[in-house]
Amino acid sequence: MTASISEALYELCGFARVSCEAELVVALEVDAGYRASAVAVSPTLPLSSFNLRNSRIFEHAWASAPVSASELRLPSAVINALPALPTFVLFVPAGLDHAPYSGLLLLWTAPDAPPPLVRHVPLLAGSVASALGRRREAVRQAAIRDQFNDLLESVPAGIVVFDGDGHGAMVNERAARLLSTEPGRHEASDVAEPMRMLRERCDNRKELDALYEGHMANVHYSVTTHWMLGERTYEVDTHPVHGDGERGRIWLFSDVTAELRMAANLRKMAETDPLTGAANRRSLESEFARIMKTPGARDRAFSVLMVDVDHFKQINDTHGHSVGDEVLRKVAARCRTALREGDLFARFGGEEFVAVLAAPQEAELTAIAERLRRSIAGSAFRSGTLSIPLTVSVGIASGTGRDAPPASFLATLIEQADDALYAAKQSGRNRVVSYTRQRLAG
C-alpha cells in the first residue's frame, strides 16, 4: 500500500517536472517544527532530511508564480542535489493535520523564466495533499501492524486473530507451531481447518465439541476451557474482537501443563501424609463431605474402621523412630491392599489409621476387617536381620447420615469406632470389635 502511494507521488512529481521544465521537483512532508522529509523526488535521487525554518519559503504568499531563488535560503541538501545553482523556486502548499507545512517544491536552474504552464501547477495541490495524507496514514497503519505483530510475538501464548470480515487471520509464532503452519497472515479457512484438526486430536474432544456447538448460534460468545493433548494441556480462551465486524475473534492458546502439574503436586502434598503416602485426616473429611453431597448418599450406610498398631510405642522405644516409620509405611501399604477399590483410607494420627466404607453388608464388613487384620499379623516386619511381629486392633462403627450433617456424622462414626478400638485393645489386642452400646457397656 505504501509503495503504491509513493509511486503515485513520484508520478505527480515527474508530471510537474516535465510539464514545467523544472530541474528538480520534491514532494515534502514538513511538520510543525519545519522538519522536512522528501517522500518523492523527480528525478529520483537520494535526499536527506533537512529543516526549513530559516528558508523563508513560508514567508511567501505563494500563488502560481515562481520567485527568484535569491529571495530564499534553501538548505544545502536541496542545493547540492542540483547540477547548478537554482534560479527560480515555486512552492505549492499541501498541508496536513500533523504536517502543516507540507507541499510540492519545484526548482529551476535555467536563467530564463519558467514556461507559462507553471501557473497551473497549484492545481496539483489537492492531489499532492491527498497522496501525502494517504501515505502518512499507510505509514501509521504499517507501524500499528508492526507493533501488533511485536505484541503478538511477545505474549507467551499462541494467538490467532480472525478478521471481522471473516476472510483473513493472523497467526503468531507459538500458534503456528501448534497448528503446524507458518506465522503471519492467512486466509481464514487455512487457519480454521488446522484448528479443527487440533481439536480433533484432543483427549477431551467430545466435551469440547459439545461446549463449542452450544455457542455456535451466538457470534459474541466467550469461552475459556482446557484442550488436553496427550501429556500437554492448553488453556484456550476465545472471545470476540469488538469493533472489528461480526466475525472478529481472538483465540489464545496458553500451555498450562507445568502450572497444572504444580497445582496437582501442591494439592497432593496438602492432602497426603508425607510418611506413609496415605491421605491425611483433612483430605478424608473433605472427600467424605463430597460423597455425602451426591444423590442418595444420606440414605446409604457407611462404616468406619479405626486401625491401631499394637505395641507401637514399644517398637519405637526399642528399635528407634526410623524403624517405627518403616513399620507405619508397611502397615499402611497392607491396609490399602486389604480394602476394596473406592474405600477411603487415611492416616488419622500417630499409629492410627482410618478407613471409610460405603454400604457394606455386615458379613462383608467383618470379612474386610478380618482380612485387614490378618494381612498385618500374617507376616512379621523385616528390615535386614531385624524381624518384628506386627498386629493391629480394629474398631468398627456403622450408620447412616440421614439426620446429621456430613462432618458430625463422620465424627460420630469415628468416635464410636474409636470406642470399639479401645475395647479391642482391652480384650487383648490383635482383634476386631464392632461398636454396640450393649457390648461396650458390658
N, C-alpha and C positions, 0 to 999 in steps of 0.2 A: 504493500500500500504506500509506504513512504517513498519507495523507489519510483513508483509511477507518478506521484505528485512532484517529486524532484525533476523528473523528466518533463513534466508539463511546465514547470517554472523555467527550465532550461530552454524549452521551445519558445516561451514568451520572450526570454532574453535574446535569443537568436533572431526572432522576428523583428524585435525593436532594433537590434544592431544592424541587420541587413537593410531594413527599410529606411533607417535614418543615417546610414553610412557612418555609424559610430565605431570607434576603435575598441571600446570595452563597455559591456553592459553587465551590471551586477544587481541581483535581487538580494536585498539586505533585510535581515531581521534585526531590529535595533530596539533594545529595551529602554526602560525609563532612565537608566544611568548612562545612556548613549553608547553602551557596548554593542558593537555591530558584528554580526556573523554573516558571511557570504554563503547563502544557501543555494545559489545558482549563478554561474559565471559564463558569459559568452564573449570570446571563445573560451573553451574550457582550459582553465589553468588554476594552480593552487593559489589560494588567497587566505592568508592568516587573519584571525580576528583582530579588530582594532577599535579604537574609541573615537567617536565623532563629536565629543563635547565641544572642542575648540575649532571645529571645522568651518563654522559659520554657515553650514548648509541649512540649519533650521532657523536662521535669522531671515531667510528669504521667503517671500510670499510667492511660492512657485506657481507659475501659470504654465504656458506652453512654450515659453521662450528660454533657450539656454542662456547662461550667463558666462562671462569670462572666467576662466579658471583662476585668474589672478585675484579675483574677489574672494576666493575661498582659501582655506588652509586644509588641503587634502592630506590625509595620513600617508606616510611614506609607503605603507603596504600597497596602497592603490597606485601611487605614482610609479613605484618600482615594477608594477605589473604591466605598464605601458611601454611601448618601444621608444616613445619620445615624451617630452613634457606635454601635459594636457593644455588645450587651448580653450575649449568650451566644456561646460558641465550642465546637465539637466537632472533634476531630482523629481521623481513622481511619488508623492506621499501615498502610502498604503498602510496606514496604522492599524494595529491590532490591540486588543484589550491589554495583553501582557507584553506587548512590544509596540508601544505607541508611535515610535519614530521609524518604523519600517517603511520600505519603499523600493523603487527601482532607480538605480544610479546609472546615467549614461555619460560617457566621456569621449571627447574628440581630441585628436592631436593635429588635424589639418588646420592650416591658417584660415581657410575660408569658413564662412558661417555654415552651420548645418543646413541641409536641404529643407524646403518648406514642409515636407511631410512630417517633420518633427513635431509640428503643432498638434498632431493627432495622437501623440504618444500618451498624454494624460488620460486618454480614453481607456488605456490598459490598466489604470489604477484599480478598478473594481476587480478585474481578473487577477491581478497580482495579489491584492489583499485576500481574495478568496483562496487562491492557491497557497499563500503563506499561512492562512488560518487553518486550511486542511492539513498542511504539512505539520504545523505545530500540534494539532490535535492527534495526528497519526503518531508523532513522536511521543506525545503524552501517553497515548494508549499502549504504545510499544513498551514504554517504561513501566506502566502498570502491569502489563503482561509479564515483563521480566521480574518485577517484584513479586507478582503472584507465583511465577514459576519458582523463584527462590524460596518463597514461603512454602510452596508445596514440597520442596525437597528438604527443607529444614525441619519440618514436622516429623517426629519419629513414628509415622504411621503411613500405611498405604492409603492414597487418596485418589478417588475417581470423581470427577465433576462432569455431570451431563448438562449440556447447554439447554436453555429454556425452550429453544425451537425443536428440540428432540433430534437434531441432526448430528451434532458433534459431541465429543467428550475429551476431557483432559485427564491423563494418567501420569502420576508421578513415578519415580524410580522404584520405590518399595512396592507399589501396587502392580507395576509392570512385571516385577519378578514373581509376584504371587499369581498373576494371571497369565504368565508365560507370553508376554507381549512386549512391545517396545514402549518406552516412556514418550510422552508428548501428546500431540493431538491425533484423534482418530475419528472415524465415523462412529456414531453411537452404537450401531449394530455390531461393529467389530469389537466393541468393548463389552456390550451386554451379553454376547454369546460366551466368552471366556468366564464371565462372572457366573452365568448359569451353570456352566460345566464345573466350576469350582464348588458351587453349592451342591451339585450332584455328588461330588466326592466326599461330602461331609458325613461323618458318622451319625449326626443327628439330622439328616436330610429331611426325613418325614416331618419332624417337628418344625423345621424351617419352612418347608413348603406350606404347611398349614398356617403358619404365622403370617407369611407374606401374602398368601392368597386371600387372607381375611382383610387385607388392606388395599387390594388392587383397585377397588372402586373409588378410593379416596386418594387423589393425587397429592394431597397435603399431609400424608401420614408421616409419622416419625417413629422409628423403632430402633432399639438397641438390644442386641442379643449376642449369643456366642455361636460361632461356627467352629465345630470340632473336626479338625483334620488330622486324624491319627494321633501322634504324640503332641501336636501343637493345637492350641486353642486361640482363636482370634475374636476379640470383641469387635463387632461390626455395628457401627452407628450410621443410620441413614436418615436424612431429613431434607425437606425441600429448600431450595435456594430462592428465597423470596425476592421478587423484583426481577427475576430472570425468566419470565414466561411460565407457562403452566407446567412444563416438563423439567424445569431446572431442579437438579437434585445432586446432593453430595453423598458419597459413601466413604467412610473412614474405617480402615482395617488396622486394628492395633493388636499386636502379638502379646497376649497376656499370660502366656504359658508359665513364665517364671513367677509372675505375681500370684497366679492360682496355686502353683506348687508351694510357694512360700506360705500362702494363706492356709493351705491344707496342712502343711507341716506344723505351723503355729497352732492350728486348731487341734491337731493330733496331740501336740505337746500339752495343750491346755486340758485335753480330755483323757490323757493316758497316764497311768502310774509309771514313772520312769524306771523303776526297779524291775517290775515283772512284765511290763508291756500290756497288762490288763487295763481296762477302763478304770478311771478313778470314780470316787463317790459322786462328785458333781455331774460327771458325764452320765452315770447310771440314772440319777434322778431326772436329768434333762430328757434322756431318751424315754424313760418311763412316762413322763408327762406328755411327750409327743404321742406315744402309743395310746394313752388314755383319751386323747382327743379324736381318735379315729372312730368311725361309726360303730356302735355296738360294743365298744371296749368296756364301758362301765358295767355292762351286764355279764361280762365274762369273768371266769375265775382266774385268779393269779396266785402263784405260790412263791415264797421266798425261802431260799436255803442259806443259812448262815454257816460258814465253814471256818473252823479254827484249828490251827496246827497244835497238836498235843505236845506239851512239854517244850515249847519253843524257847522259853527263857533259859531252860537248862542247856539246850543246844547252843544258844548264843554264848552263854557263860562258859561252857566247856570248850567249844571249838572256835569261838570268835565270830565277829559280825560278818566277815566275808563268807564264812561257811553258812551262817544264818541267811544271808542274802541269796546264796545259791539254792538253799532249801526252799525259800519262798518262790523263787523262779520256777523250780521244779514242780512244786505244788500247784502253782497257777497253770502251768502247761498241762498237767494231768487233769486238773479240773475242767479245763476247756475241752479236752478230748472226751471226757465223760458226759458232758452236757450235749443237748440237742442243738442243731443248727437253728439260729434265731433266738436262743435263750440269751438273756443279758447276764454278763459276768463282770465283776469289778473287784478290785482290792478295796476293802472297806476301811482298813487301817491296821497297822501293826501286822500281826499274823492272821488277821481275819479277812475272809473273802465272802462275797455275797453273790447269789445267783437269783434271777427273777425268771420264772417260767410261766408262760401263758397257757391257761386252760388244760392242765394235765389231769388225767383221771387219777384217783387216789393210788391205785395199784401201780400205775406208770410212774407217779411221783416218787413213791417209795423205791421202785426199782432204779430210777435215775440216781436218787440219793445214795443208795447202797452201791451202785456202780461207781459213783464218785469216791465213796469211802474206800472201797476195795482197790481202786486204781492207785491210791496213795499207800495203803497198807500192804499191797501186794508185792512191793519190792523196796528194798532199803535204798537210802540215798548214798551214792558212792562218789567219792572225789579222791583220786589217787588211791592210796591204801586205806583211806577212811571209809567206813561203812556205818551208816546211822539208820536204825529202824525209824520209820515215819508212820504216824497215824493222824487222823483228823477226827474231830467230833462235828456232827452236823445237826443243826436245829431247823425244823420246818414249820412254816405257818402259811395258811391259805385263807382266801376270802375273795369277796367282790367289792368293787369300789362304788356301788350304786348310791350310797348315802354319804360319801366323803369325797372331798377334793383329792386329786391325784397325789399331791405332796403328803397330806395327812394320812391317806390310805396306805401309801408305801411306808411311811414312818411307822404306822401301826403294825403292818406286817413284819417289818424289820424288828421292832421291839418284841413282838410275840416270838419270832424266830430266834431272837437272842435269848429270850427266857427258856425256850426249848433247848438251845445250845448249852445253857448253864446246867439244865437238867441232865443233858448228855454227859457233861463233864463230871457232875456229881455222881453219876451212875457208873463211872469207871472209864470214861473216855472211849475213843475208837468205836463210836456207835452213832446211830441216827435216832433222833427223838422228834416226834411231831407235837406241835403245840395243841393242848386241850386244857381248859381250865381245871377239869377234874384231875387230870394226870399231874399237872403242876401243883395243884393244891395238896394232892396226896403226898 
